[in-house]
Amino acid sequence: MPEHIHLLLSEPEVGTPSTLVQVLKQRTAHALLPKKKWADVRQRRLFGKVNLRRHFWQARSYDFKVWTTKKRIEKLRYMHRNPLRRGLVGVPEEWHWSSYRFYLLDEAGSVRVNEG
């Protein structure tokens, strides 16, 4: 999505999911903030009145614990269909930043999937 991401994570072997997400967010912000230009007014509105030179991620987030295979499949389907519902692509496999092609065609793509 242009303004948000979906992640489906399992428990890391070392640390906690919150630590993993913290590191992901820190590294992403560090890598992208110096290069990012905030010319898109729609993007600015998402952040409210924060200093955009110092913030990359919005303060709020939503997490959901997945305990069953059925729920995992439900969440993956939602994530894979989201770009289609938003009118960003014609079919889910066109969304470049998705694991859909991995699950559909067993193709490695931009999104790494660890099955194990």
Residue frames as a rotation matrix with the C-alpha (Angstrom) as fourth column:
MET 1
0.582 0.813 0.000 0.00
0.813 -0.582 0.000 0.00
0.000 0.000 -1.000 0.00
PRO 2
0.158 -0.548 0.821 1.25
0.393 -0.728 -0.562 3.50
0.906 0.412 0.101 -0.60
GLU 3
0.072 -0.065 0.995 0.68
-0.625 -0.781 -0.006 4.59
0.778 -0.621 -0.097 3.00
HIS 4
0.340 0.011 0.941 0.94
-0.883 0.349 0.315 1.39
-0.325 -0.937 0.128 5.07
ILE 5
-0.476 -0.522 -0.708 2.36
-0.682 0.727 -0.077 -2.11
0.555 0.446 -0.702 5.17
HIS 6
0.762 0.599 0.246 1.14
-0.636 0.623 0.455 -5.50
0.120 -0.504 0.856 6.30
LEU 7
-0.426 -0.885 -0.187 3.49
-0.771 0.463 -0.436 -7.98
0.473 -0.042 -0.880 7.96
LEU 8
0.850 0.525 -0.039 2.81
-0.428 0.734 0.528 -11.54
0.306 -0.432 0.849 9.02
LEU 9
-0.142 -0.982 0.126 5.61
-0.777 0.032 -0.629 -12.54
0.614 -0.187 -0.767 11.36
SER 10
0.644 0.209 -0.736 6.37
0.269 0.839 0.473 -15.64
0.716 -0.503 0.485 13.35
GLU 11
0.945 -0.328 -0.010 8.27
-0.074 -0.241 0.968 -15.68
-0.320 -0.913 -0.252 16.62
PRO 12
0.479 -0.845 -0.238 11.93
-0.639 -0.149 -0.755 -14.91
0.602 0.514 -0.611 15.95
GLU 13
0.464 -0.388 -0.796 14.49
0.468 0.871 -0.151 -17.43
0.752 -0.303 0.586 17.17
VAL 14
-0.524 -0.637 -0.566 16.24
0.846 -0.310 -0.434 -14.66
0.101 -0.706 0.701 19.11
GLY 15
-0.991 0.128 0.032 14.47
-0.132 -0.976 -0.173 -11.72
0.009 -0.175 0.984 20.73
THR 16
-0.348 0.937 -0.003 10.81
0.415 0.151 -0.897 -10.84
-0.840 -0.314 -0.442 20.55
PRO 17
0.049 0.441 0.896 8.43
0.997 -0.075 -0.018 -9.79
0.059 0.894 -0.444 17.75
SER 18
0.919 0.322 -0.226 8.35
0.349 -0.933 0.091 -6.24
-0.182 -0.163 -0.970 19.16
THR 19
0.179 -0.935 -0.306 12.15
-0.051 -0.319 0.946 -6.03
-0.983 -0.153 -0.104 19.02
LEU 20
-0.419 -0.284 0.862 12.11
0.761 0.408 0.505 -7.33
-0.495 0.868 0.045 15.46
VAL 21
0.464 0.678 0.570 9.56
0.865 -0.484 -0.129 -4.70
0.189 0.553 -0.811 14.40
GLN 22
0.810 -0.230 -0.540 11.49
0.102 -0.851 0.515 -1.97
-0.578 -0.472 -0.666 16.25
VAL 23
-0.235 -0.970 0.063 14.69
0.166 0.024 0.986 -2.83
-0.958 0.242 0.156 14.39
LEU 24
-0.233 0.246 0.941 12.85
0.960 0.211 0.183 -3.03
-0.154 0.946 -0.285 11.07
LYS 25
0.773 0.621 0.127 11.31
0.631 -0.773 -0.062 0.40
0.060 0.128 -0.990 11.62
GLN 26
0.567 -0.634 -0.526 14.58
-0.020 -0.649 0.761 1.98
-0.824 -0.420 -0.381 12.77
ARG 27
-0.426 -0.803 0.417 16.58
0.396 0.249 0.884 0.63
-0.813 0.542 0.212 9.84
THR 28
0.019 0.524 0.851 13.92
0.999 -0.043 0.004 1.59
0.038 0.850 -0.525 7.31
ALA 29
0.914 0.347 -0.211 13.62
0.373 -0.923 0.097 5.14
-0.161 -0.167 -0.973 8.65
HIS 30
0.268 -0.904 -0.333 17.40
-0.017 -0.351 0.936 5.54
-0.963 -0.245 -0.110 8.80
ALA 31
-0.506 -0.498 0.704 17.79
0.619 0.359 0.699 4.32
-0.601 0.789 0.126 5.21
LEU 32
-0.130 0.579 0.805 14.92
0.968 -0.101 0.229 6.29
0.214 0.809 -0.547 3.69
LEU 33
0.595 0.480 -0.645 14.50
0.661 -0.748 0.054 9.54
-0.456 -0.458 -0.763 5.61
PRO 34
-0.216 -0.712 -0.668 17.53
0.136 -0.700 0.701 11.38
-0.967 0.061 0.247 4.25
LYS 35
-0.942 -0.189 0.278 16.42
0.271 0.063 0.960 10.63
-0.199 0.980 -0.008 0.67
LYS 36
-0.232 0.959 0.160 12.67
0.968 0.244 -0.063 11.08
-0.100 0.140 -0.985 1.10
LYS 37
-0.985 0.071 0.159 11.04
-0.039 -0.980 0.196 14.21
0.170 0.187 0.968 -0.28
TRP 38
-0.546 0.819 -0.178 7.66
0.630 0.261 -0.731 15.02
-0.552 -0.512 -0.658 1.20
ALA 39
-0.964 0.156 -0.215 6.16
-0.257 -0.757 0.601 16.69
-0.069 0.635 0.769 -1.84
ASP 40
-0.551 0.799 -0.241 3.01
0.288 0.454 0.843 14.59
0.783 0.395 -0.480 -1.85
VAL 41
-0.551 0.394 0.735 0.42
-0.711 -0.682 -0.168 16.49
0.436 -0.616 0.657 0.19
ARG 42
0.537 0.782 -0.318 -1.70
-0.510 0.601 0.615 13.35
0.672 -0.168 0.721 0.65
GLN 43
0.133 -0.588 -0.798 1.27
0.539 0.719 -0.440 11.63
0.832 -0.371 0.412 2.31
ARG 44
-0.780 -0.457 0.428 1.85
-0.037 -0.648 -0.761 14.61
0.625 -0.609 0.488 4.61
ARG 45
-0.036 0.870 0.492 -1.74
-0.815 -0.310 0.489 14.50
0.578 -0.383 0.720 5.85
LEU 46
0.506 0.202 -0.839 -1.20
0.114 0.948 0.297 10.94
0.855 -0.245 0.457 7.08
PHE 47
-0.297 -0.779 -0.552 1.41
0.725 0.192 -0.661 12.15
0.622 -0.596 0.508 9.54
GLY 48
0.690 0.601 -0.404 -0.47
0.720 -0.508 0.472 15.10
0.079 -0.616 -0.783 10.99
LYS 49
0.869 -0.307 0.387 1.60
-0.273 -0.952 -0.141 17.88
0.412 0.017 -0.911 12.51
VAL 50
0.708 -0.705 0.049 4.82
0.359 0.419 0.834 15.99
-0.608 -0.573 0.549 13.16
ASN 51
0.241 -0.737 -0.631 8.23
-0.730 -0.566 0.383 17.02
-0.639 0.368 -0.675 11.94
LEU 52
0.965 0.260 0.030 8.46
-0.172 0.716 -0.677 15.02
-0.198 0.648 0.736 8.71
ARG 53
0.347 -0.910 -0.225 12.22
-0.661 -0.068 -0.747 15.40
0.665 0.408 -0.626 8.57
ARG 54
-0.557 -0.602 0.572 12.48
-0.821 0.296 -0.488 13.31
0.124 -0.742 -0.659 11.72
HIS 55
-0.175 0.583 0.793 9.59
-0.430 0.679 -0.595 10.81
-0.885 -0.446 0.132 11.41
PHE 56
-0.831 -0.040 -0.555 8.99
-0.531 0.353 0.770 8.11
0.165 0.935 -0.314 8.85
TRP 57
-0.685 0.562 -0.463 6.51
0.503 0.825 0.258 5.81
0.527 -0.056 -0.848 10.61
GLN 58
0.050 0.791 0.610 3.15
-0.405 -0.542 0.737 6.80
0.913 -0.284 0.293 12.01
ALA 59
-0.571 -0.288 0.769 2.78
-0.806 0.021 -0.591 6.41
0.154 -0.957 -0.244 15.77
ARG 60
0.199 0.752 0.628 -0.15
-0.798 0.496 -0.342 4.00
-0.569 -0.434 0.699 15.67
SER 61
-0.682 -0.285 -0.673 -0.10
-0.634 0.690 0.350 0.41
0.365 0.665 -0.651 14.56
TYR 62
0.429 0.852 0.301 -2.36
-0.902 0.422 0.092 -2.61
-0.049 -0.311 0.949 14.80
ASP 63
-0.727 -0.638 -0.255 -1.30
-0.647 0.760 -0.057 -6.09
0.230 0.123 -0.965 15.73
PHE 64
0.498 0.865 0.054 -3.22
-0.863 0.489 0.126 -9.32
0.083 -0.109 0.991 15.78
LYS 65
-0.472 -0.660 0.584 -2.03
-0.717 0.673 0.181 -12.62
-0.513 -0.333 -0.791 17.18
VAL 66
0.241 0.462 -0.853 -2.54
-0.866 0.499 0.026 -15.54
0.438 0.733 0.521 14.77
TRP 67
-0.175 -0.255 0.951 -2.94
-0.822 0.569 0.001 -18.83
-0.542 -0.782 -0.310 16.61
THR 68
0.257 0.382 0.888 -4.35
0.088 0.906 -0.415 -21.16
-0.963 0.185 0.199 13.95
THR 69
-0.739 -0.478 0.475 -3.57
0.454 0.168 0.875 -22.16
-0.498 0.862 0.093 10.37
LYS 70
0.070 0.868 0.492 -7.08
0.997 -0.078 -0.003 -21.07
0.036 0.490 -0.871 9.38
LYS 71
0.774 0.204 -0.599 -6.49
0.347 -0.928 0.134 -17.56
-0.529 -0.312 -0.789 10.75
ARG 72
-0.250 -0.940 -0.232 -3.05
0.082 -0.259 0.962 -17.39
-0.965 0.222 0.142 9.09
ILE 73
-0.615 0.094 0.783 -4.61
0.775 0.256 0.578 -18.19
-0.146 0.962 -0.230 5.71
GLU 74
0.506 0.863 0.015 -7.37
0.861 -0.503 -0.074 -15.63
-0.056 0.050 -0.997 6.33
LYS 75
0.535 -0.368 -0.761 -4.80
0.092 -0.869 0.486 -12.91
-0.840 -0.330 -0.431 7.10
LEU 76
-0.598 -0.775 0.205 -2.64
0.251 0.062 0.966 -13.81
-0.761 0.629 0.158 4.08
ARG 77
-0.232 0.600 0.766 -5.70
0.972 0.117 0.203 -13.65
0.032 0.792 -0.610 1.80
TYR 78
0.759 0.503 -0.414 -6.61
0.554 -0.833 0.003 -10.24
-0.343 -0.232 -0.910 3.19
MET 79
0.126 -0.815 -0.565 -3.05
-0.037 -0.573 0.819 -8.98
-0.991 -0.082 -0.102 2.67
HIS 80
-0.706 -0.453 0.544 -2.85
0.450 0.306 0.839 -10.37
-0.547 0.837 -0.013 -0.87
ARG 81
-0.066 0.784 0.618 -6.22
0.986 -0.042 0.158 -8.97
0.150 0.620 -0.770 -1.92
ASN 82
0.231 0.174 -0.957 -5.74
0.609 -0.793 0.003 -5.53
-0.759 -0.584 -0.289 -0.36
PRO 83
-0.699 -0.511 -0.500 -3.99
-0.037 -0.673 0.739 -3.91
-0.714 0.535 0.451 -3.39
LEU 84
-0.805 0.487 0.340 -6.74
0.521 0.303 0.798 -5.27
0.285 0.819 -0.497 -5.65
ARG 85
0.140 0.900 -0.413 -9.51
0.989 -0.147 0.014 -3.88
-0.048 -0.411 -0.911 -3.42
ARG 86
0.067 -0.201 -0.977 -7.75
0.347 -0.914 0.211 -0.52
-0.936 -0.353 0.009 -3.37
GLY 87
0.930 0.352 0.102 -7.68
0.192 -0.232 -0.954 -0.44
-0.312 0.907 -0.284 -7.19
LEU 88
0.337 -0.892 -0.302 -3.87
-0.637 -0.452 0.625 -0.43
-0.694 -0.018 -0.720 -7.34
VAL 89
-0.831 -0.550 -0.084 -3.64
-0.448 0.572 0.687 -3.56
-0.330 0.608 -0.722 -9.51
GLY 90
-0.105 0.802 -0.588 -5.92
-0.913 0.156 0.376 -5.68
0.394 0.577 0.716 -11.68
VAL 91
0.706 0.217 -0.675 -4.93
0.010 0.949 0.316 -8.99
0.709 -0.229 0.667 -10.08
PRO 92
0.955 -0.270 0.122 -3.07
-0.157 -0.111 0.981 -9.71
-0.251 -0.956 -0.148 -6.80
GLU 93
0.483 -0.828 0.286 0.04
0.766 0.557 0.320 -11.10
-0.425 0.065 0.903 -8.51
GLU 94
0.406 -0.306 0.861 0.70
0.586 -0.635 -0.503 -7.68
0.701 0.709 -0.078 -10.09
TRP 95
0.928 -0.074 0.365 1.46
-0.305 -0.714 0.630 -6.11
0.214 -0.696 -0.685 -6.70
HIS 96
0.290 -0.932 -0.217 5.26
-0.212 0.158 -0.964 -6.06
0.933 0.325 -0.152 -6.60
TRP 97
-0.571 -0.548 0.611 5.55
-0.648 -0.156 -0.745 -5.88
0.504 -0.822 -0.266 -2.79
SER 98
0.431 0.800 0.417 3.59
-0.901 0.405 0.155 -9.02
-0.044 -0.443 0.896 -2.03
SER 99
-0.626 -0.572 0.530 4.27
-0.568 0.800 0.192 -12.65
-0.534 -0.181 -0.826 -1.24
TYR 100
0.399 0.916 0.046 1.32
-0.619 0.306 -0.724 -13.67
-0.677 0.261 0.689 -3.44
ARG 101
0.496 -0.258 -0.829 3.49
-0.768 0.316 -0.557 -14.96
0.406 0.913 -0.041 -6.30
PHE 102
-0.656 -0.727 0.204 5.49
-0.728 0.538 -0.424 -17.05
0.199 -0.427 -0.882 -3.81
TYR 103
-0.470 0.549 0.692 2.34
-0.376 0.584 -0.719 -18.79
-0.799 -0.598 -0.068 -2.58
LEU 104
0.581 0.769 -0.267 0.68
-0.539 0.117 -0.834 -19.00
-0.610 0.628 0.483 -6.00
LEU 105
0.872 -0.246 -0.424 3.62
-0.349 0.295 -0.889 -19.91
0.344 0.923 0.172 -8.25
ASP 106
0.775 -0.623 -0.106 6.42
0.501 0.504 0.703 -20.76
-0.384 -0.598 0.703 -5.80
GLU 107
0.383 -0.619 0.685 8.43
0.565 -0.429 -0.704 -17.84
0.731 0.657 0.186 -7.23
ALA 108
-0.183 -0.509 -0.841 10.94
0.916 -0.399 0.043 -15.86
-0.357 -0.762 0.539 -5.21
GLY 109
0.427 0.378 0.821 10.07
0.675 -0.738 -0.011 -12.18
0.602 0.559 -0.570 -5.32
SER 110
-0.121 -0.443 0.888 10.74
-0.170 -0.872 -0.459 -8.86
0.978 -0.206 0.030 -3.64
VAL 111
0.344 0.331 0.879 9.17
-0.915 -0.092 0.393 -10.10
0.211 -0.939 0.271 -0.42
ARG 112
-0.632 -0.633 -0.446 11.18
-0.475 0.772 -0.422 -12.85
0.612 -0.055 -0.789 1.23
VAL 113
0.538 0.812 0.227 9.16
-0.757 0.348 0.552 -15.69
0.370 -0.469 0.802 2.73
ASN 114
-0.689 -0.721 0.071 10.63
-0.659 0.583 -0.475 -18.08
0.301 -0.375 -0.877 5.25
GLU 115
0.535 0.823 -0.192 8.64
-0.675 0.553 0.488 -21.27
0.508 -0.131 0.851 5.50
GLY 116
-0.385 -0.787 -0.483 9.81
-0.317 0.604 -0.731 -23.65
0.867 -0.128 -0.482 8.13
